[in-house]
Amino acid sequence: MEKKRYCLVGVSSRGQSMFAKSLLNEYSDVADLVGFCDINRTRMETACRWLKRDIPCYTDFDKMIAEQNPDVIIVTTKDSVHHQYIIRALEYDKDVITEKPMTIDEVKCKAILETEKKSKGKLVVTFNYRYAPYITKVKELLKEGIVGDIYSVEFNWYLDTVHGASYYHRWNAQMANSGGLLVHKATHHFDMVNWWLDQEPEEVFAFGSRKFYGDNRYTPSERCLVCSKASECEFYLDIKGQTGTKEYYLDAEFEDGYIRDRCVFSPTIDIYDTMTVAVKYEKGVQMAYTLSSYVPFEGWQVAINGSKGRLEAGQLDSFLPEENRNFAERTELRRKSIDRFKAAKGDITPITSDDISFYPLFGGVQTYTIERASGGHGGGDVRLKDMLFRENIPDPLGHSAGSRAGAMSILTGVAANKSIVTKKMVNVKDLLK
Ligand SMILES: NC(=O)c1ccc[n+]([C@@H]2O[C@H](COP(=O)([O-])OP(=O)(O)OC[C@H]3O[C@@H](n4cnc5c(N)ncnc54)[C@H](O)[C@@H]3O)[C@@H](O)[C@H]2O)c1
């Protein structure tokens, strides 16, 4: 069998570590990585040096296609330009794999869907969370009908003071780049619910505000690198001290002005850090969803209520048993997942498994214990890559996601952003008309 030829556009941290590295190693028997494209040459050259390969590097996408004739384009740029490369690649009748979010607004979304209809190429969106064994188990249980007819969903997602803060240090902090966290981040969560329920969202109402980051504290400087308050700030990012970050971003910023350590209290931040969304789905299911990006720990909780009972799921992460105001130290310490409820009783052994609990309507409980899988995003990343790069992987639960799923997951966030501004309910399907 001939190997497929892949080009990667947007030699981002994610593009390099999740896709380029794997194509060159675990999937080298079935794949050739034949081109990089980015607006930043220095970053591409650094990636080649790290990967120890001489990948042809381009700043001109069309030239890359003409010279390398790839079968598949992988899009891992910043979110706001995904559509440009997805559309161009589809116009060349190429298959496309894009990172989430598929795009950031309804106009770009429509353009993608319309181009795909005319193309021989196919678009896949990389919803890695779907593939995590724990999240897959929720899908299986719901598909088996454990809760009966589903009536409502309660869903809360918590980002901690490292991961959450990371979005305010860089391009994600501007709506124009990311669509805000209701698109950039919540696309994962809205996709999980769409997939679990096998339903599409219909109506959305939302509140959003900036309570913590942004213009909520005196900003001494545009960025951490030159900040006079560096020694006392809980969010000081030492871009010079972290070798990888320095090489990938600081040493490359002269080319495009991409500053990776912007002040998280900058008045230029215009995304929300506190979000509450109400969604009604096509078969009448109601969801209450919250997303907070400055919580003392990371994790999520969901409850799904139905005619036969209530299913509760969720994962705990990154709890620090002791206060630590140093950003670099917190970044390191949070790598261990600690159960905050057990920690309150003195047990800080790292978490190795997670439970899903089903409470039948009139009493009792059934518990399903799922071992934690290794690899990024709860073991989702590695399973997703097998599905993307290997042939004939069975897909009985429909893990693989196309443009429709990509659209439906972002449009909940896009509708929520509109609702926050207009204070009105927004119909999701109307956005596509
Ligand atoms: N699925 C996941 O769990 C997951 C995790 C992390 C990131 N991501 C996604 O991966 C993508 C990259 O995120 P990141 O944080 O690694 O990014 P990053 O900040 O490391 O890099 C962004 C890259 O985009 C490039 N770029 C910007 N404008 C461009 C343009 N016009 N043309 C070509 N390249 C351009 C930049 O030069 C840079 O190399 C995003 O879409 C993000 O949402 C997904």
The ligand as an SDF file (V2000), in Angstrom:
LIG
                    3D

 44 48  0  0  0  0  0  0  0  0999 V2000
   -7.6940   19.3410   20.3610 N   0  0  0  0  0  0  0  0  0  0  0  0
   -7.0190   19.8500   21.3640 C   0  0  0  0  0  0  0  0  0  0  0  0
   -7.1320   19.3670   22.4650 O   0  0  0  0  0  0  0  0  0  0  0  0
   -6.1070   21.0340   21.1280 C   0  0  0  0  0  0  0  0  0  0  0  0
   -5.1100   21.3490   22.0570 C   0  0  0  0  0  0  0  0  0  0  0  0
   -4.3040   22.4530   21.8020 C   0  0  0  0  0  0  0  0  0  0  0  0
   -4.5080   23.2080   20.6560 C   0  0  0  0  0  0  0  0  0  0  0  0
   -5.4960   22.8720   19.7930 N   0  0  0  0  0  0  0  0  0  0  0  0
   -5.7290   23.6600   18.5690 C   0  0  0  0  0  0  0  0  0  0  0  0
   -4.5360   23.6480   17.7960 O   0  0  0  0  0  0  0  0  0  0  0  0
   -4.3770   24.8920   17.1050 C   0  0  0  0  0  0  0  0  0  0  0  0
   -3.0270   25.4720   17.4450 C   0  0  0  0  0  0  0  0  0  0  0  0
   -3.0060   25.8480   18.8130 O   0  0  0  0  0  0  0  0  0  0  0  0
   -1.6230   26.1410   19.5890 P   0  0  0  0  0  0  0  0  0  0  0  0
   -1.9790   26.6540   20.9170 O   0  0  0  0  0  0  0  0  0  0  0  0
   -0.7670   24.9430   19.4970 O   0  0  0  0  0  0  0  0  0  0  0  0
   -1.0630   27.3320   18.7030 O   0  0  0  0  0  0  0  0  0  0  0  0
    0.3450   28.1120   18.7710 P   0  0  0  0  0  0  0  0  0  0  0  0
    0.0920   29.4110   19.4190 O   0  0  0  0  0  0  0  0  0  0  0  0
    1.4120   27.2370   19.2950 O   0  0  0  0  0  0  0  0  0  0  0  0
    0.6440   28.3670   17.2250 O   0  0  0  0  0  0  0  0  0  0  0  0
   -0.2230   29.0070   16.3250 C   0  0  0  0  0  0  0  0  0  0  0  0
    0.4620   28.8870   14.9660 C   0  0  0  0  0  0  0  0  0  0  0  0
   -0.3810   29.4420   13.9620 O   0  0  0  0  0  0  0  0  0  0  0  0
    0.4800   30.1220   13.0500 C   0  0  0  0  0  0  0  0  0  0  0  0
   -0.2920   31.0720   12.2700 N   0  0  0  0  0  0  0  0  0  0  0  0
   -0.8870   32.2020   12.7020 C   0  0  0  0  0  0  0  0  0  0  0  0
   -1.4790   32.8340   11.6470 N   0  0  0  0  0  0  0  0  0  0  0  0
   -1.2500   32.0540   10.5530 C   0  0  0  0  0  0  0  0  0  0  0  0
   -1.6100   32.1640    9.1880 C   0  0  0  0  0  0  0  0  0  0  0  0
   -2.3280   33.1910    8.7250 N   0  0  0  0  0  0  0  0  0  0  0  0
   -1.2020   31.2070    8.3480 N   0  0  0  0  0  0  0  0  0  0  0  0
   -0.4610   30.1480    8.7820 C   0  0  0  0  0  0  0  0  0  0  0  0
   -0.0940   29.9860   10.0810 N   0  0  0  0  0  0  0  0  0  0  0  0
   -0.4880   30.9360   10.9420 C   0  0  0  0  0  0  0  0  0  0  0  0
    1.4910   30.7680   13.9820 C   0  0  0  0  0  0  0  0  0  0  0  0
    2.6300   31.2500   13.3010 O   0  0  0  0  0  0  0  0  0  0  0  0
    1.7940   29.6310   14.9120 C   0  0  0  0  0  0  0  0  0  0  0  0
    2.8050   28.7990   14.4240 O   0  0  0  0  0  0  0  0  0  0  0  0
   -5.5560   25.7660   17.5330 C   0  0  0  0  0  0  0  0  0  0  0  0
   -6.5660   25.7200   16.5830 O   0  0  0  0  0  0  0  0  0  0  0  0
   -6.0270   25.1240   18.8250 C   0  0  0  0  0  0  0  0  0  0  0  0
   -7.4130   25.3090   19.0530 O   0  0  0  0  0  0  0  0  0  0  0  0
   -6.2760   21.7880   20.0040 C   0  0  0  0  0  0  0  0  0  0  0  0
  1  2  1  0
  2  3  2  0
  2  4  1  0
  4  5  1  0
  4 44  2  0
  5  6  2  0
  6  7  1  0
  7  8  2  0
  8  9  1  0
  8 44  1  0
  9 10  1  0
  9 42  1  0
 10 11  1  0
 11 12  1  0
 11 40  1  0
 12 13  1  0
 13 14  1  0
 14 15  2  0
 14 16  1  0
 14 17  1  0
 17 18  1  0
 18 19  2  0
 18 20  1  0
 18 21  1  0
 21 22  1  0
 22 23  1  0
 23 24  1  0
 23 38  1  0
 24 25  1  0
 25 26  1  0
 25 36  1  0
 26 27  1  0
 26 35  1  0
 27 28  2  0
 28 29  1  0
 29 30  1  0
 29 35  2  0
 30 31  1  0
 30 32  2  0
 32 33  1  0
 33 34  2  0
 34 35  1  0
 36 37  1  0
 36 38  1  0
 38 39  1  0
 40 41  1  0
 40 42  1  0
 42 43  1  0
M  CHG  2   8   1  16  -1
M  END
$$$$
